[in-house]
Amino acid sequence: QSGLAQDELIPETCPAISQCQCGESLCTHKVSIHLEQGHSVNPLSQEVTNFNQILKEVSHHKESVLRLRESLTSAEKLSSDQLTQLEDLKGKASKLLSDSKPTNADYEQFSQEFNSIKTSLNTQLAELKQSIEGIDLEEGSSRADEAPKTDSLSEIKAIDSEFNKEGPQEKLPVVVSSGYDNTVKVWKDNQQTLVIEDHHSKIESMCIYDKDSVLTGNSDGSIKLWSIETGDLLKTFAVHSGRVLCVSKTIDDTIMVSGGEDGTVRAWDVDEEEENAVFKGHTDHVCVVLFPENEDFVFSGSKDTTIRIWDEEEKVLEGHTGTVYSLAVASKDKLLVSASEDETIRLWNYNTGDQIHVFSVSALSVGIPRKYGTFILSGGNDGTVRIWDNQKKTQAGVLGTHGDSVKSIALSKKQQFVFSGSKDGTINVQRLPGSELVARLDAHPGGVHSIILID
């Protein structure tokens, strides 16, 4: 048979392993053809070979997705754009391998493009796997994660909760974010309207003070009050002997609480500029504090793995085996939710101190409706935003994916919008029920660490 006839029998997805002197990239089937024609054949670099394996994997997933597309219950979750992007990435990679015989300079340029495309491919593959989560691919395909799952993302709509009931359309709240670029930014209708930059100390944490101002905890041990209307610095308090890692306040009170690198929790009257109390008990950094509305006590979570409730008598909740990163409360249910370095989310009855349930999943941030804890939101180290059905104690779905860990989650008052801030520098705005992406804000270079809503 001629070379052309043999080419017609070669699978399109067969990866290149060698480079011919004629400039063509050769798969295992074509090597013998070119050798018979007297050509000199050189093996590709290991990096090129590895990249071909990635292309093969991409093609495998693409074909699996095409086979399953008709069986998906929600076709819009797997958009044609996703398939187009995969095909485009594959085409660009193939062009790199087949244009001409590469020189050393070409290999250096290829290496740079390889790393860039590889990142894009991995991100796209992760998003595809999340989109088709719950549907088995052919035997041997891998899962995006091993957290408990329900059958599909549409299960979110089955949760018996206020956020699924029809009601007036909720307006987007004002969003205030802070990040590792040492700025606070204000967003209205998903548009940036104000930037505040602290030139004197690093911003470590943030919380609301009132509808016109926010408080930041800073690396020099201070807490600062900022106007989010003008950007002016209104007050500064010297509070902790180390970094202020967390701050919290209810919007209808003048008392705020803070936790620091010094292991203490402190309460301040912001209007009077007076320290009301110092709580000592943690043996390491205090990483999160929470001052619930309509309550007279404070929660704190620490690097010492404990959660403490500071009331007339201190109560200690033990169960985590790693740093406690995040806390959230549903006041009517007396439910406390905690996320930890030990890759668990734990549910507690904060009246009795009893642990109710444990979800095994990586989570850096958690959110919950303010009154009834029918569902829970979590942001993971893997960049996912998940929703959990607290009644069935199962995962209801994956709302979306960031390119890096999710450091902060906020739920709007009427529970129609979820805001997630990531170390990849973006804020995702999604609508419930379901997982419609309303906006993706390029917020803070270097990452977002705090989001608060004014609604």
FENNORWO-V36096 format. One record per backbone hydrogen bond with DSSP energy under -1.0 kcal/mol. NH is the residue of the N-H (numbers start at 1). CO is the residue of the C=O. E is the energy in kcal/mol with one decimal. If there is no record, write none. Layout:
[[NH	CO	E] [NH	CO	E]]
This chain:
[[6	2	-2.1] [7	3	-2.4] [8	4	-1.6] [9	6	-1.5] [10	7	-1.4] [14	11	-1.4] [17	26	-3.6] [18	26	-2.1] [19	42	-4.0] [20	24	-2.7] [21	40	-2.0] [23	20	-2.1] [26	18	-3.2] [31	27	-1.3] [34	30	-2.1] [35	31	-2.2] [36	32	-2.2] [37	33	-1.0] [38	35	-1.7] [39	34	-2.3] [42	19	-2.9] [44	17	-2.2] [49	45	-2.4] [50	46	-2.7] [51	47	-2.0] [52	48	-2.1] [53	49	-1.5] [54	50	-1.6] [55	51	-2.4] [56	52	-2.4] [57	53	-2.1] [58	54	-2.7] [59	55	-2.8] [60	56	-2.2] [61	57	-2.5] [62	58	-2.9] [63	59	-2.6] [64	60	-2.2] [65	61	-2.8] [66	62	-2.3] [67	63	-2.1] [68	64	-1.7] [69	65	-1.4] [71	68	-1.5] [72	69	-1.2] [77	74	-2.0] [78	75	-1.4] [83	79	-1.2] [84	80	-2.6] [85	81	-2.7] [86	82	-1.9] [87	83	-2.4] [88	84	-2.6] [89	85	-2.5] [90	86	-2.3] [91	87	-2.3] [92	88	-2.4] [93	89	-2.0] [94	90	-2.6] [95	91	-2.2] [96	92	-1.7] [97	93	-1.3] [98	94	-1.1] [99	95	-1.6] [107	103	-2.3] [108	104	-2.2] [109	105	-2.4] [110	106	-3.1] [111	107	-2.6] [112	108	-1.7] [113	109	-2.5] [114	110	-3.5] [115	111	-2.1] [116	112	-1.9] [117	113	-3.2] [118	114	-3.0] [119	115	-1.9] [120	116	-1.9] [121	117	-3.2] [122	118	-2.9] [123	119	-2.4] [124	120	-2.8] [125	121	-3.1] [126	122	-2.2] [127	123	-2.3] [128	124	-2.6] [129	125	-2.7] [130	126	-2.1] [131	127	-2.4] [132	128	-2.1] [133	130	-1.2] [135	132	-2.0] [141	138	-2.0] [155	152	-1.7] [156	153	-1.9] [157	154	-1.5] [158	155	-1.9] [159	156	-1.4] [161	159	-1.6] [164	161	-1.8] [165	162	-1.3] [174	454	-1.9] [175	187	-2.5] [176	452	-2.7] [177	185	-2.6] [178	450	-2.1] [179	183	-1.6] [180	447	-2.1] [182	179	-1.5] [184	196	-2.7] [185	177	-2.8] [186	194	-2.3] [187	175	-3.0] [188	191	-2.8] [191	188	-1.4] [193	186	-3.1] [194	186	-1.1] [196	184	-3.3] [198	182	-1.5] [204	217	-3.1] [205	217	-1.6] [207	215	-2.2] [209	213	-2.2] [210	213	-1.7] [213	210	-1.2] [214	226	-2.0] [215	207	-2.8] [216	224	-2.4] [217	205	-1.8] [218	222	-2.4] [219	202	-2.5] [221	218	-1.6] [223	237	-2.3] [224	216	-2.3] [225	235	-2.5] [226	214	-2.9] [227	232	-2.7] [228	212	-2.6] [231	227	-1.3] [234	225	-3.3] [235	225	-1.2] [237	223	-2.8] [239	221	-2.0] [240	221	-2.3] [244	218	-2.0] [245	259	-1.1] [246	259	-1.6] [248	257	-2.3] [253	250	-1.4] [256	268	-2.6] [257	248	-2.8] [258	266	-2.1] [259	246	-2.4] [260	264	-1.6] [261	243	-2.6] [263	260	-1.7] [265	279	-2.1] [266	258	-2.4] [267	277	-2.6] [268	256	-2.9] [269	274	-3.2] [270	254	-2.5] [273	269	-1.4] [274	269	-1.5] [276	267	-2.6] [277	267	-1.4] [279	265	-3.8] [286	260	-2.3] [287	301	-1.7] [288	301	-1.7] [290	299	-2.4] [295	292	-1.1] [298	310	-1.5] [299	290	-2.8] [300	308	-1.9] [301	288	-2.8] [302	306	-1.7] [303	285	-2.6] [305	302	-1.4] [307	317	-2.0] [308	300	-2.6] [309	315	-3.1] [310	298	-3.3] [315	309	-2.2] [317	307	-3.5] [324	302	-2.0] [325	339	-2.2] [326	339	-1.4] [328	337	-1.9] [330	335	-2.4] [331	370	-2.0] [332	371	-1.0] [333	371	-1.2] [335	330	-2.1] [336	348	-2.6] [337	328	-3.1] [338	346	-2.4] [339	326	-2.1] [340	344	-1.6] [341	323	-2.8] [343	340	-1.4] [345	359	-2.6] [346	338	-2.3] [347	357	-2.6] [348	336	-2.7] [349	354	-2.7] [350	334	-1.8] [353	349	-2.9] [356	347	-3.4] [357	347	-1.1] [359	345	-3.1] [361	359	-1.0] [364	379	-3.2] [365	379	-1.5] [367	377	-2.1] [374	372	-1.4] [376	388	-2.0] [377	367	-2.8] [378	386	-2.2] [379	365	-2.6] [380	384	-2.7] [383	380	-1.5] [385	400	-2.1] [386	378	-2.6] [387	397	-2.3] [388	376	-2.9] [389	394	-2.9] [390	374	-1.8] [393	389	-1.5] [394	389	-1.4] [396	387	-2.5] [397	387	-1.4] [399	385	-2.5] [400	385	-1.1] [402	383	-3.6] [406	380	-2.3] [407	421	-1.7] [408	421	-1.6] [410	419	-2.5] [412	417	-2.4] [415	412	-1.7] [418	430	-2.8] [419	410	-2.9] [420	428	-2.0] [421	408	-2.7] [422	426	-2.2] [423	405	-2.9] [425	422	-1.6] [427	441	-2.0] [428	420	-2.3] [429	439	-2.9] [430	418	-2.7] [431	436	-2.4] [432	416	-2.5] [438	429	-2.6] [439	429	-1.5] [441	427	-3.2] [443	425	-1.7] [443	441	-1.3] [444	425	-1.8] [447	444	-2.4] [448	422	-2.6] [449	178	-2.3] [450	178	-1.7] [452	176	-2.5] [454	174	-2.7]]
